[in-house]
Amino acid sequence: MLGQAVRRFATSAVRSSHYAEGPGKNLPFSVENRWHLLAKMVLFLGSGFAFPFLVVRHHLLKK
């Protein structure tokens, strides 16, 4: 009984959602401009990659 109510609610919630469909529409950033996306990804991923090297450099230069 409870399972049927949950299933009914889940299917009605999916049907009542009014979100755009398609590739890239459910992302929190735009994928329309590929150069803007490239710059964002380079900054995000590059900062994560460079962080350990910067920390080691800082500790080596510290006296």
N, C-alpha and C positions, 0 to 999 in steps of 0.2 A: 504494500500500500504506500509506504513512504517512498520506496524506490520509484514507483510510478509517478508520484507527485514531483520528485526531483527530476525525473526524465522529462516530464511535461514542461516544467519550469525552464530547464536547460534548452530545450528545443524552441520554446517561445522566446527566450532571451536572445537566441541566435537569430531567429527570424525577425525580431523587432529591432535589431541593430541596423543603423543606417550609415555604415562606414563605406568609403569607396573601396572597391576591390581592384586587384591587379598587382603586378609586381612593383614593389617599392612603396606601396601606399600605406602599409602598416609600420613603416619605419619612423623613428623620431627625427629624421633628417631628410633632406631632399636629395634625390639621386638624379634629378633632371639635368643639372649642370655638371658635367663630368670633371671639369677643371677645378671647380669649387669643392667637389667631393674629394678629389685627389689631394688638394691642399689640406683639407680637414683631416684626412686619413694619415697623411705624412706627419702632420703636427701631433696627432694623437698617438700613433704607433711609434713615431720617432722619439717622442719625449719618453715614452716607456722604455724604449731600447737604450736611450742615452743616459738615463738616470743612474744606473749602477756605475757607469764609467765616470760620470761627473762626481759621484760620491767618492770613488776611489781616488780620483785626482785631487779632490779637496783634502782627503786625509793624508795623501802623500805630500802635499804642499804645506800642510799644517806643521808648525814646529812646536 
